[in-house]
């Protein structure tokens, strides 16, 4: 198992962003993004974990970094829920480690791109019981959300920023909108932001994320 990559800020850390990469990528994928954001968020630590390397059914069983196996693409994505729970548990352990290091959980943010975003949405709303600063959901979806979702009052106060490409043909914008709309029905303060891009990240998007984080970190 690869070690988690930790980017320490120039000032004493009083906030943290735990950022999960997408399918087939690794913990270094969002290091340039974290470095760019840290120039603005001078006391925010970035924690970049590595997904386990395992077989992915939809990719012909090819072994690659993945937070969970995707068994089928349609009609709705069928996933290995045990692997999702294991990845979610890893995120919880990272939250607890940051909390135990002295970071207020209300200043810990979860971020994830694509499959990583699915893990952080599941962790934030279905698994983690304490406070959090918010969730950044990039080009992602929520495979465990449903019409039966019932959130606690604490969860209904958790800010979420959903960012998606209008030309995304990997995770269709409708899948991201469905997660957003589910949170809206629960009264969650969630924002939807679109960009003229495919399944990727744009500099403009990174700037918007920095503005969003800065507004919540003060």
C-alpha positions as CSV (number, residue, x, y, z in Angstrom):
1,X,0.0,0.0,0.0
2,X,1.4,3.4,-1.0
3,X,1.8,6.0,1.7
4,X,-0.6,9.0,1.7
5,X,1.0,12.1,0.3
6,X,0.9,15.0,2.8
7,X,1.5,18.6,1.7
8,X,2.3,20.8,4.7
9,X,1.5,24.5,4.5
10,X,4.0,27.3,5.0
11,X,2.1,28.4,8.2
12,X,1.0,26.3,11.1
13,X,-1.8,24.1,9.9
14,X,-5.3,24.9,11.2
15,X,-7.3,23.4,8.3
16,X,-7.1,20.4,6.1
17,X,-8.3,19.1,2.7
18,X,-8.4,15.4,2.1
19,X,-8.4,14.9,-1.7
20,X,-9.1,11.6,-3.5
21,X,-8.0,11.1,-7.1
22,X,-10.0,9.3,-9.8
23,X,-10.0,5.8,-11.3
24,X,-6.6,4.8,-12.7
25,X,-4.8,7.8,-11.3
26,X,-2.6,8.1,-8.2
27,X,-2.0,10.3,-5.2
28,X,0.3,12.7,-7.2
29,X,-2.5,13.5,-9.7
30,X,-3.8,16.5,-7.7
31,X,-0.5,17.5,-6.2
32,X,-0.2,20.5,-8.6
33,X,-3.8,21.6,-7.7
34,X,-3.0,21.3,-4.0
35,X,0.2,23.3,-4.5
36,X,-1.7,26.0,-6.4
37,X,-4.4,26.2,-3.7
38,X,-1.9,26.3,-0.9
39,X,-0.4,29.5,-2.3
40,X,-3.8,31.1,-1.3
41,X,-4.6,28.9,1.8
42,X,-1.4,29.4,3.7
43,X,-2.4,27.4,6.8
44,X,-4.2,24.5,5.0
45,X,-2.7,21.0,4.9
46,X,-3.5,18.8,1.9
47,X,-3.7,15.0,2.4
48,X,-3.6,13.0,-0.8
49,X,-4.3,9.3,-0.3
50,X,-3.6,6.5,-2.8
51,X,-6.4,4.1,-3.9
52,X,-5.6,0.4,-3.7
53,X,-4.5,-1.4,-6.9
54,X,-7.2,-3.9,-7.9
55,X,-9.1,-5.3,-10.8
56,X,-11.8,-3.2,-12.5
57,X,-14.4,-5.3,-14.2
58,X,-15.6,-2.7,-16.8
59,X,-12.0,-2.3,-17.9
60,X,-11.7,-5.9,-18.8
61,X,-10.5,-6.9,-15.3
62,X,-7.4,-4.7,-15.8
63,X,-5.6,-4.0,-12.5
64,X,-5.3,-0.3,-11.7
65,X,-5.7,2.1,-8.8
66,X,-9.4,2.2,-7.9
67,X,-11.4,3.0,-4.8
68,X,-13.9,0.3,-5.8
69,X,-14.7,-2.0,-8.6
70,X,-17.3,-0.9,-11.3
71,X,-19.2,-4.0,-12.4
72,X,-21.4,-2.5,-15.0
73,X,-22.1,1.0,-16.6
74,X,-25.8,0.7,-17.2
75,X,-28.6,1.2,-16.5
76,X,-27.0,2.6,-13.3
77,X,-23.5,1.9,-12.3
78,X,-23.2,-1.3,-10.4
79,X,-20.3,-1.2,-7.9
80,X,-18.6,-3.3,-5.3
81,X,-20.1,-1.9,-2.2
82,X,-17.7,-3.6,0.1
83,X,-14.7,-1.9,-1.6
84,X,-16.5,1.4,-1.4
85,X,-17.0,0.9,2.3
86,X,-13.3,0.0,2.8
87,X,-12.3,3.2,0.9
88,X,-14.7,5.2,3.0
89,X,-13.3,3.7,6.2
90,X,-9.8,4.8,5.0
91,X,-11.1,8.4,4.6
92,X,-12.6,8.3,8.1
93,X,-9.3,7.2,9.5
94,X,-7.6,10.1,7.7
95,X,-10.2,12.5,9.2
96,X,-9.6,11.1,12.7
97,X,-5.8,11.4,12.2
98,X,-6.1,15.1,11.3
99,X,-8.5,15.7,14.2
100,X,-6.1,13.9,16.6
101,X,-3.3,16.1,15.3
102,X,-5.2,19.2,16.4
103,X,-7.3,20.2,13.4
104,X,-10.9,21.1,14.2
105,X,-13.1,18.7,12.2
106,X,-15.2,21.7,11.2
107,X,-12.1,22.9,9.3
108,X,-11.5,19.5,7.5
109,X,-12.8,19.3,4.0
110,X,-13.3,16.2,1.8
111,X,-12.6,16.6,-1.9
112,X,-12.7,14.0,-4.7
113,X,-12.6,13.7,-8.5
114,X,-14.8,11.2,-10.3
115,X,-14.6,7.9,-8.4
116,X,-12.9,9.7,-5.6
117,X,-15.8,12.1,-5.4
118,X,-18.2,9.3,-5.0
119,X,-16.2,8.0,-2.0
120,X,-16.2,11.4,-0.3
121,X,-19.9,12.0,-0.9
122,X,-20.6,8.6,0.6
123,X,-18.3,9.2,3.5
124,X,-19.5,12.7,4.3
125,X,-23.3,11.9,4.2
126,X,-23.6,8.2,4.9
127,X,-20.7,7.2,7.2
128,X,-18.9,10.1,9.1
129,X,-20.9,11.1,12.2
130,X,-19.1,14.3,13.3
131,X,-18.8,17.8,11.8
132,X,-16.9,18.6,8.7
133,X,-16.0,21.9,6.9
134,X,-17.6,20.8,3.6
135,X,-17.3,18.7,0.5
136,X,-15.8,19.4,-3.0
137,X,-17.4,17.0,-5.6
138,X,-15.5,17.3,-8.9
139,X,-16.9,15.6,-12.0
140,X,-18.6,12.9,-9.9
141,X,-21.8,11.2,-8.9
142,X,-23.3,9.6,-5.7
143,X,-23.9,5.8,-6.2
144,X,-25.3,5.4,-2.7
145,X,-27.7,8.3,-2.7
146,X,-31.4,7.5,-3.2
147,X,-34.9,9.0,-2.8
148,X,-35.0,7.3,0.7
149,X,-32.0,9.4,1.9
150,X,-32.7,10.9,5.3
151,X,-30.0,13.3,6.7
152,X,-29.5,14.5,10.2
153,X,-29.7,18.2,11.1
154,X,-25.8,18.2,11.3
155,X,-25.5,16.8,7.7
156,X,-28.1,19.3,6.4
157,X,-25.7,22.1,7.3
158,X,-22.7,20.7,5.4
159,X,-21.8,22.9,2.4
160,X,-21.1,21.1,-0.9
161,X,-19.6,22.4,-4.1
162,X,-20.4,20.3,-7.2
163,X,-18.3,21.1,-10.2
164,X,-18.8,19.4,-13.6
165,X,-17.9,19.6,-17.2
166,X,-20.8,20.2,-19.7
167,X,-19.0,17.9,-22.2
168,X,-18.1,15.1,-19.7
169,X,-18.7,11.7,-21.4
170,X,-17.2,9.7,-18.6
171,X,-19.4,10.8,-15.7
172,X,-22.4,12.4,-17.5
173,X,-23.5,15.8,-16.1
174,X,-26.9,14.3,-15.4
175,X,-25.3,11.9,-12.9
176,X,-23.7,14.8,-11.1
177,X,-27.0,16.8,-11.2
178,X,-28.8,13.8,-9.7
179,X,-26.4,13.9,-6.7
180,X,-26.8,17.7,-6.4
181,X,-30.6,17.5,-6.6
182,X,-30.8,14.8,-4.0
183,X,-28.9,17.0,-1.6
184,X,-31.1,20.0,-2.5
185,X,-34.2,18.0,-1.5
186,X,-32.6,17.4,1.9
187,X,-32.0,21.1,2.4
188,X,-28.2,20.8,2.1
189,X,-26.4,24.1,1.1
190,X,-25.1,22.8,-2.2
191,X,-23.9,24.8,-5.2
192,X,-23.7,23.5,-8.8
193,X,-21.0,24.9,-11.1
194,X,-20.5,23.9,-14.8
195,X,-17.5,24.5,-17.1
196,X,-17.1,24.0,-20.8
197,X,-14.8,20.9,-20.4
198,X,-14.8,17.2,-20.6
199,X,-13.7,14.8,-17.7
200,X,-10.9,17.0,-16.5
201,X,-10.0,20.0,-14.3
202,X,-9.5,23.6,-15.6
203,X,-7.4,26.4,-14.0
204,X,-10.6,28.5,-13.7
205,X,-12.2,25.7,-11.7
206,X,-9.2,25.5,-9.3
207,X,-9.5,29.3,-8.8
208,X,-13.2,28.9,-8.0
209,X,-12.4,26.1,-5.5
210,X,-9.8,28.4,-3.8
211,X,-12.4,31.1,-3.5
212,X,-15.0,28.7,-2.1
213,X,-12.5,27.3,0.5
214,X,-11.2,30.7,1.5
215,X,-14.8,31.9,2.2
216,X,-15.3,29.0,4.6
217,X,-11.9,29.1,6.3
218,X,-11.9,32.9,7.0
